[in-house]
């Protein structure tokens, strides 16, 4: 749906290179604010939350928005009820960067 421009869907897959931006900010003593901007795709928000919770970081709340093919997500996160310390912020950012750069395989390629 995000690739359809106009009445008819394009014949070829559109090549869009959207840079991924990940930032973690302190948002008080009990939580941090995670901001992610990346290319939109189906299932993105579920995959983001799964990646975050896989490293034992709790998601308190989230806000998700799209602008064309760009997805913007903001999450309030914490680790055991406290804001993320700098090393854990780096682990979170690196994990999300790795996950978002991982190439996807089309079903038709099997």
DSSP file (Angstrom, degrees, kcal/mol; ACC not computed):
  #  RESIDUE AA STRUCTURE BP1 BP2  ACC     N-H-->O    O-->H-N    N-H-->O    O-->H-N    TCO  KAPPA ALPHA  PHI   PSI    X-CA   Y-CA   Z-CA
    1    1 A X    >         0   0    0      0, 0.0     3,-1.1     0, 0.0     0, 0.0   0.000 360.0 360.0 360.0 -40.9    0.0    0.0    0.0
    2    2 A X  T 3   +     0   0    0      1,-0.3    38,-0.1    67,-0.0    39,-0.0   0.707 360.0  52.3 -67.3 -19.1    2.8    2.4    0.8
    3    3 A X  T 3  S+     0   0    0      7,-0.0     2,-0.6     2,-0.0     7,-0.4   0.581  84.0 103.1 -92.1 -10.1    4.3    2.0   -2.6
    4    4 A X    <   -     0   0    0     -3,-1.1     2,-0.6     5,-0.1     5,-0.2  -0.623  47.6-176.6 -80.1 119.7    1.2    2.7   -4.5
    5    5 A X        -     0   0    0     -2,-0.6     3,-0.3     3,-0.5     2,-0.2  -0.963  58.2 -18.3-116.2 114.5    1.2    6.1   -6.1
    6    6 A X  S    S-     0   0    0     -2,-0.6    -2,-0.0     1,-0.2     0, 0.0  -0.553 111.9 -39.2  90.0-158.3   -2.0    7.0   -7.8
    7    7 A X  S    S+     0   0    0     -2,-0.2     2,-0.4     2,-0.1    -1,-0.2   0.862 122.5  52.4 -77.5 -37.7   -4.6    4.6   -9.0
    8    8 A X  S    S-     0   0    0     -3,-0.3    -3,-0.5     1,-0.0     2,-0.1  -0.802  83.7-118.2-108.2 144.0   -2.3    1.8  -10.3
    9    9 A X        -     0   0    0     -2,-0.4    -5,-0.1    -5,-0.2    -2,-0.1  -0.482  43.1 -97.0 -71.4 144.2    0.5    0.1   -8.4
   10   10 A X        -     0   0    0     -7,-0.4    -1,-0.1    -2,-0.1     4,-0.1  -0.275  23.4-131.6 -61.3 149.8    4.0    0.5  -10.0
   11   11 A X  S    S+     0   0    0     -3,-0.1     2,-0.3     2,-0.1    -1,-0.1   0.856  90.9  39.9 -70.9 -35.6    5.2   -2.3  -12.3
   12   12 A X  S    S-     0   0    0      1,-0.0     2,-0.2     3,-0.0    -2,-0.1  -0.835  99.8 -94.2-115.0 153.7    8.6   -2.5  -10.5
   13   13 A X        -     0   0    0     -2,-0.3     2,-0.3     1,-0.1    -2,-0.1  -0.440  46.5-116.2 -64.2 132.9    9.4   -2.2   -6.9
   14   14 A X        -     0   0    0     -2,-0.2     2,-1.0     1,-0.1    -1,-0.1  -0.556  19.1-136.3 -76.0 131.2   10.4    1.3   -6.1
   15   15 A X        +     0   0    0     -2,-0.3     2,-0.5     2,-0.0    -1,-0.1  -0.781  33.9 169.3 -91.4 103.6   14.0    1.8   -5.0
   16   16 A X        -     0   0    0     -2,-1.0     2,-0.8     2,-0.1    23,-0.1  -0.968  21.9-160.5-120.0 127.2   13.9    4.1   -2.0
   17   17 A X        +     0   0    0     -2,-0.5     2,-0.5     2,-0.0    -2,-0.0  -0.877  16.8 175.9-109.6 100.1   16.9    4.7    0.2
   18   18 A X        -     0   0    0     -2,-0.8    21,-0.4    51,-0.1     2,-0.1  -0.916  27.9-127.1-107.6 124.2   15.7    6.1    3.5
   19   19 A X        -     0   0    0     -2,-0.5     2,-0.5    19,-0.1    -2,-0.0  -0.400  19.3-129.4 -69.6 144.3   18.4    6.7    6.2
   20   20 A X        -     0   0    0     18,-0.1     2,-0.4    -2,-0.1    18,-0.2  -0.834  23.1-170.7 -97.0 130.4   17.7    5.1    9.6
   21   21 A X  E     -A   37   0A   0     16,-2.7    16,-2.7    -2,-0.5     2,-0.4  -0.985   4.9-178.9-123.3 130.2   18.1    7.4   12.6
   22   22 A X  E     +A   36   0A   0     -2,-0.4     2,-0.4    14,-0.2    14,-0.2  -0.993   6.5 170.4-131.1 125.1   18.0    6.1   16.2
   23   23 A X  E     -A   35   0A   0     12,-2.5    12,-3.2    -2,-0.4     2,-0.4  -0.991  16.5-160.9-135.1 142.8   18.4    8.4   19.2
   24   24 A X  E     -A   34   0A   0     -2,-0.4     2,-0.3    10,-0.2    10,-0.2  -0.993  14.9-177.4-124.4 126.9   17.9    7.7   22.9
   25   25 A X  E     -A   33   0A   0      8,-2.9     8,-3.3    -2,-0.4     2,-0.3  -0.906  31.7-109.3-122.5 149.4   17.3   10.6   25.3
   26   26 A X  E     -A   32   0A   0     -2,-0.3     6,-0.2     6,-0.2     3,-0.1  -0.606  30.1-177.7 -72.6 136.3   16.9   10.8   29.1
   27   27 A X        -     0   0    0      4,-1.9     3,-0.2     1,-0.6     2,-0.1  -0.391  61.2 -49.5-132.6  54.0   13.3   11.6   30.0
   28   28 A X  S    S-     0   0    0      1,-0.1    -1,-0.6     2,-0.1     3,-0.5  -0.394  78.7 -64.2 101.7 176.8   13.5   11.8   33.7
   29   29 A X  S    S+     0   0    0      1,-0.2    54,-1.7    -2,-0.1    -1,-0.1   0.664 129.2  45.5 -75.7 -15.1   14.9    9.4   36.3
   30   30 A X  S    S+     0   0    0     52,-0.3     2,-0.3    -3,-0.2    -1,-0.2   0.468 115.6  20.6-111.7  -1.4   12.5    6.6   35.6
   31   31 A X        -     0   0    0     -3,-0.5    -4,-1.9    47,-0.1     2,-0.3  -0.994  55.9-141.6-160.3 163.9   12.4    6.4   31.8
   32   32 A X  E     -AB  26  77A   0     45,-3.1    45,-2.6    -2,-0.3     2,-0.6  -0.871  21.6-124.8-124.8 159.1   14.2    7.2   28.5
   33   33 A X  E     -AB  25  76A   0     -8,-3.3    -8,-2.9    -2,-0.3     2,-0.5  -0.935  20.6-163.0-110.1 120.3   12.8    8.3   25.2
   34   34 A X  E     -AB  24  75A   0     41,-3.1    41,-2.6    -2,-0.6     2,-0.5  -0.900   5.3-169.2-103.1 124.6   13.7    6.2   22.1
   35   35 A X  E     -AB  23  74A   0    -12,-3.2   -12,-2.5    -2,-0.5     2,-0.4  -0.967   5.5-179.0-117.6 127.5   13.2    7.8   18.7
   36   36 A X  E     -AB  22  73A   0     37,-2.9    37,-3.0    -2,-0.5     2,-0.4  -0.992   8.5-178.4-128.7 129.1   13.5    5.7   15.5
   37   37 A X  E     +AB  21  72A   0    -16,-2.7   -16,-2.7    -2,-0.4     2,-0.3  -0.996  27.6 132.1-124.7 125.6   13.1    6.9   11.9
   38   38 A X  E     - B   0  71A   0     33,-2.1    33,-3.4    -2,-0.4     2,-0.2  -0.926  60.5 -59.2-157.8 176.7   13.4    4.3    9.2
   39   39 A X  E     - B   0  70A   0    -21,-0.4    31,-0.2    -2,-0.3     2,-0.1  -0.483  58.7-118.5 -68.3 135.1   11.8    3.1    6.0
   40   40 A X        +     0   0    0     29,-3.0     2,-0.3    -2,-0.2    -1,-0.1  -0.458  43.1 156.9 -76.2 146.9    8.2    1.9    6.6
   41   41 A X    >   -     0   0    0     -2,-0.1     3,-1.5   -39,-0.0     4,-0.2  -0.965  49.2 -75.2-160.1 160.5    7.2   -1.7    6.0
   42   42 A X  T 3  S+     0   0    0     -2,-0.3     0, 0.0     1,-0.2     0, 0.0  -0.376 115.6  14.1 -62.8 136.6    4.5   -4.1    7.2
   43   43 A X  T 3> S+     0   0    0     -2,-0.1     4,-2.1     3,-0.0    -1,-0.2   0.566  83.9 132.2  80.0   8.9    5.1   -5.4   10.7
   44   44 A X  H <>  +     0   0    0     -3,-1.5     4,-2.5     1,-0.2     5,-0.2   0.925  69.0  49.1 -62.4 -47.3    7.7   -2.8   11.6
   45   45 A X  H  > S+     0   0    0     -4,-0.2     4,-2.3     1,-0.2    -1,-0.2   0.887 111.6  49.4 -64.4 -38.3    6.3   -1.7   14.9
   46   46 A X  H  > S+     0   0    0      1,-0.2     4,-2.3     2,-0.2    -1,-0.2   0.920 112.4  48.4 -64.3 -43.4    5.9   -5.3   16.1
   47   47 A X  H  X S+     0   0    0     -4,-2.1     4,-2.2     2,-0.2    -2,-0.2   0.871 110.6  51.4 -66.0 -37.1    9.5   -6.1   15.1
   48   48 A X  H  X S+     0   0    0     -4,-2.5     4,-2.3     2,-0.2    -2,-0.2   0.947 112.0  45.4 -63.9 -48.1   10.8   -3.0   16.9
   49   49 A X  H  X S+     0   0    0     -4,-2.3     4,-2.7     1,-0.2     5,-0.2   0.889 112.5  51.9 -64.0 -38.8    9.0   -3.8   20.1
   50   50 A X  H  X S+     0   0    0     -4,-2.3     4,-1.8     2,-0.2    -1,-0.2   0.915 110.4  48.2 -63.4 -42.5   10.2   -7.5   19.9
   51   51 A X  H  X S+     0   0    0     -4,-2.2     4,-0.7     2,-0.2    -2,-0.2   0.905 112.9  48.5 -64.3 -41.4   13.8   -6.4   19.4
   52   52 A X  H ><>S+     0   0    0     -4,-2.3     5,-1.4     1,-0.2     3,-1.0   0.939 114.5  44.2 -64.6 -47.3   13.6   -3.9   22.4
   53   53 A X  H ><5S+     0   0    0     -4,-2.7     3,-1.7     1,-0.2    -1,-0.2   0.751 100.4  70.1 -73.2 -22.5   12.0   -6.5   24.7
   54   54 A X  H 3<5S+     0   0    0     -4,-1.8    -1,-0.2     1,-0.3    -2,-0.2   0.766  99.6  49.4 -63.8 -24.2   14.5   -9.2   23.6
   55   55 A X  T <<5S-     0   0    0     -3,-1.0    -1,-0.3    -4,-0.7    -2,-0.2   0.041 125.3-104.0-103.8  26.0   17.2   -7.3   25.4
   56   56 A X  T < 5S+     0   0    0     -3,-1.7     2,-0.5     1,-0.2    24,-0.3   0.757  74.6 140.2  62.9  31.0   15.1   -7.0   28.6
   57   57 A X      < -     0   0    0     -5,-1.4     2,-0.3    22,-0.1    -1,-0.2  -0.907  47.0-133.4-102.9 132.1   14.1   -3.3   28.1
   58   58 A X  E     -C   78   0A   0     20,-2.6    20,-2.0    -2,-0.5     2,-0.6  -0.643   6.5-143.4 -87.6 139.4   10.5   -2.5   29.0
   59   59 A X  E     +C   77   0A   0     -2,-0.3    18,-0.2    18,-0.2     3,-0.1  -0.912  18.0 179.0-101.9 115.8    8.3   -0.4   26.7
   60   60 A X  E     -     0   0A   0     16,-3.2     2,-0.3    -2,-0.6    -1,-0.2   0.911  66.0 -21.6 -80.3 -46.9    6.0    1.8   28.7
   61   61 A X  E     -C   76   0A   0     15,-1.1    15,-2.3     2,-0.0     2,-0.3  -0.964  60.3-157.2-157.3 167.0    4.3    3.5   25.8
   62   62 A X  E     -C   75   0A   0     -2,-0.3     2,-0.4    13,-0.2    13,-0.2  -0.994   9.1-156.7-153.0 156.7    4.8    4.3   22.1
   63   63 A X  E     -C   74   0A   0     11,-2.8    11,-2.8    -2,-0.3     2,-0.4  -0.999  15.6-169.7-135.3 133.2    3.7    6.6   19.4
   64   64 A X  E     +C   73   0A   0     -2,-0.4     2,-0.3     9,-0.2     9,-0.2  -0.981  10.0 166.5-131.3 135.9    4.0    5.7   15.7
   65   65 A X  E     -C   72   0A   0      7,-2.7     7,-3.6    -2,-0.4     2,-0.4  -0.989  17.3-152.5-145.3 150.2    3.5    7.9   12.6
   66   66 A X  E     -C   71   0A   0     -2,-0.3     2,-0.4     5,-0.2     5,-0.2  -0.971   7.0-170.3-126.2 145.2    4.3    7.6    8.9
   67   67 A X  E >  S-C   70   0A   0      3,-2.9     3,-1.8    -2,-0.4     2,-0.5  -0.861  70.5 -58.4-129.8  94.7    5.0   10.2    6.3
   68   68 A X  T 3  S-     0   0    0     -2,-0.4   -65,-0.0     1,-0.3   -66,-0.0  -0.573 123.3 -14.0  67.5-119.3    4.9    8.6    2.9
   69   69 A X  T 3  S+     0   0    0     -2,-0.5   -29,-3.0    -3,-0.1     2,-0.5   0.331 118.8  97.2 -96.7   6.3    7.5    5.8    3.1
   70   70 A X  E <   -BC  39  67A   0     -3,-1.8    -3,-2.9   -31,-0.2     2,-0.4  -0.849  58.1-158.7-100.6 127.8    9.1    7.1    6.3
   71   71 A X  E     -BC  38  66A   0    -33,-3.4   -33,-2.1    -2,-0.5     2,-0.5  -0.883   4.2-166.6-105.1 135.3    8.1    5.6    9.6
   72   72 A X  E     +BC  37  65A   0     -7,-3.6    -7,-2.7    -2,-0.4     2,-0.4  -0.987   9.1 179.9-123.5 124.0    8.7    7.6   12.9
   73   73 A X  E     -BC  36  64A   0    -37,-3.0   -37,-2.9    -2,-0.5     2,-0.4  -0.972  10.1-171.5-126.8 138.4    8.4    5.8   16.2
   74   74 A X  E     -BC  35  63A   0    -11,-2.8   -11,-2.8    -2,-0.4     2,-0.4  -0.999  10.0-178.0-127.5 131.2    8.8    7.1   19.7
   75   75 A X  E     -BC  34  62A   0    -41,-2.6   -41,-3.1    -2,-0.4     2,-0.7  -0.986  25.0-141.1-129.4 137.3    8.9    4.8   22.7
   76   76 A X  E     +BC  33  61A   0    -15,-2.3   -16,-3.2    -2,-0.4   -15,-1.1  -0.894  38.9 176.1 -91.3 120.5    9.2    5.5   26.5
   77   77 A X  E     +BC  32  59A   0    -45,-2.6   -45,-3.1    -2,-0.7     2,-0.3  -0.846  15.0 178.9-126.5 158.5   11.4    2.7   27.7
   78   78 A X  E     - C   0  58A   0    -20,-2.0   -20,-2.6    -2,-0.3     2,-0.5  -0.976  24.9-133.7-151.5 164.6   13.0    1.7   31.0
   79   79 A X  B >  S-D   82   0B   0      3,-2.7     3,-1.2    -2,-0.3   -22,-0.1  -0.954  90.6 -23.4-124.0 110.0   15.2   -1.0   32.5
   80   80 A X  T 3  S-     0   0    0     -2,-0.5    -1,-0.1   -24,-0.3     3,-0.1   0.872 126.9 -51.5  55.4  41.2   13.9   -2.3   35.8
   81   81 A X  T 3  S+     0   0    0      1,-0.3     2,-0.3   -51,-0.1    -1,-0.2   0.524 120.2  98.6  81.0   5.7   12.0    0.9   36.4
   82   82 A X  B <  S-D   79   0B   0     -3,-1.2    -3,-2.7     1,-0.1   -52,-0.3  -0.851  80.7 -93.1-123.4 158.9   15.0    3.3   35.8
   83   83 A X        -     0   0    0    -54,-1.7     2,-0.2    -2,-0.3    -5,-0.1  -0.302  54.9 -92.1 -63.5 154.5   16.1    5.3   32.8
   84   84 A X        -     0   0    0     -7,-0.3    -1,-0.1   -59,-0.2     2,-0.1  -0.513  37.4-131.6 -72.7 132.7   18.7    3.6   30.5
   85   85 A X     >  -     0   0    0     -2,-0.2     4,-2.3     1,-0.1     3,-0.4  -0.414  32.6 -98.0 -77.1 163.5   22.3    4.2   31.4
   86   86 A X  H  > S+     0   0    0      1,-0.2     4,-2.1     2,-0.2     5,-0.2   0.873 121.8  50.5 -55.2 -46.0   24.6    5.2   28.5
   87   87 A X  H  > S+     0   0    0      1,-0.2     4,-2.0     2,-0.2    -1,-0.2   0.897 112.6  47.4 -61.0 -37.3   26.1    1.7   27.8
   88   88 A X  H  > S+     0   0    0     -3,-0.4     4,-2.4     2,-0.2    -1,-0.2   0.841 108.0  55.7 -71.5 -32.6   22.6    0.2   27.7
   89   89 A X  H  X S+     0   0    0     -4,-2.3     4,-2.5     2,-0.2    -1,-0.2   0.904 108.8  48.5 -60.9 -40.7   21.4    3.1   25.4
   90   90 A X  H  X S+     0   0    0     -4,-2.1     4,-2.7     2,-0.2    -2,-0.2   0.896 109.9  50.9 -67.5 -40.8   24.3    2.1   23.0
   91   91 A X  H  X S+     0   0    0     -4,-2.0     4,-2.5     2,-0.2    -2,-0.2   0.923 112.1  47.9 -60.9 -44.3   23.3   -1.6   23.2
   92   92 A X  H  X S+     0   0    0     -4,-2.4     4,-2.3     2,-0.2    -2,-0.2   0.938 113.3  46.4 -62.6 -48.2   19.7   -0.7   22.3
   93   93 A X  H  X S+     0   0    0     -4,-2.5     4,-2.5     1,-0.2    -2,-0.2   0.911 114.0  48.4 -61.9 -42.9   20.8    1.5   19.4
   94   94 A X  H  X S+     0   0    0     -4,-2.7     4,-2.5     2,-0.2    -1,-0.2   0.899 110.8  50.9 -65.1 -40.6   23.2   -1.0   18.0
   95   95 A X  H  X S+     0   0    0     -4,-2.5     4,-2.4    -5,-0.2    -2,-0.2   0.918 112.9  45.4 -63.3 -43.4   20.6   -3.8   18.3
   96   96 A X  H  X S+     0   0    0     -4,-2.3     4,-2.8     2,-0.2     5,-0.2   0.898 111.8  51.7 -68.4 -39.6   18.0   -1.8   16.4
   97   97 A X  H  X S+     0   0    0     -4,-2.5     4,-1.6    -5,-0.2    -2,-0.2   0.928 111.7  47.5 -60.9 -44.1   20.5   -0.7   13.7
   98   98 A X  H  X S+     0   0    0     -4,-2.5     4,-1.1     1,-0.2    -2,-0.2   0.938 114.4  46.6 -61.2 -47.1   21.5   -4.3   13.2
   99   99 A X  H  < S+     0   0    0     -4,-2.4     3,-0.4     1,-0.2    -2,-0.2   0.911 113.5  47.6 -63.4 -42.9   17.9   -5.4   13.0
  100  100 A X  H  < S+     0   0    0     -4,-2.8    -1,-0.2     1,-0.2    -2,-0.2   0.736 111.8  49.9 -74.8 -21.6   16.9   -2.6   10.6
  101  101 A X  H  < S+     0   0    0     -4,-1.6    -1,-0.2    -5,-0.2    -2,-0.2   0.640  82.2 112.2 -87.0 -15.7   19.8   -3.2    8.3
  102  102 A X  S  < S-     0   0    0     -4,-1.1     2,-0.0    -3,-0.4    -3,-0.0  -0.380  75.0-117.8 -61.0 126.7   19.2   -6.9    8.0
  103  103 A X        -     0   0    0     -2,-0.1     2,-0.3     1,-0.1    -1,-0.1  -0.340  22.7-132.1 -68.4 147.6   18.1   -7.6    4.4
  104  104 A X        -     0   0    0     -3,-0.1     2,-0.5    -2,-0.0    -1,-0.1  -0.751  11.8-136.0 -98.0 148.5   14.7   -9.1    3.9
  105  105 A X        -     0   0    0     -2,-0.3     2,-0.2     2,-0.0     5,-0.0  -0.901  17.2-129.9-106.1 127.8   14.1  -12.0    1.6
  106  106 A X    >   -     0   0    0     -2,-0.5     3,-1.5     1,-0.1     4,-0.2  -0.489  13.8-129.2 -73.5 144.2   11.1  -12.0   -0.7
  107  107 A X  G >  S+     0   0    0      1,-0.3     3,-1.4     2,-0.2    -1,-0.1   0.821 106.9  63.5 -61.8 -31.2    8.8  -15.0   -0.7
  108  108 A X  G 3  S+     0   0    0      1,-0.3    -1,-0.3     2,-0.1    -2,-0.0   0.631  88.3  71.0 -70.1 -12.9    9.1  -15.3   -4.5
  109  109 A X  G <         0   0    0     -3,-1.5    -1,-0.3     1,-0.2    -2,-0.2   0.577 360.0 360.0 -82.9  -6.8   12.9  -16.0   -4.2
  110  110 A X    <         0   0    0     -3,-1.4    -1,-0.2    -4,-0.2    -2,-0.1   0.465 360.0 360.0 -85.7 360.0   12.3  -19.5   -2.7
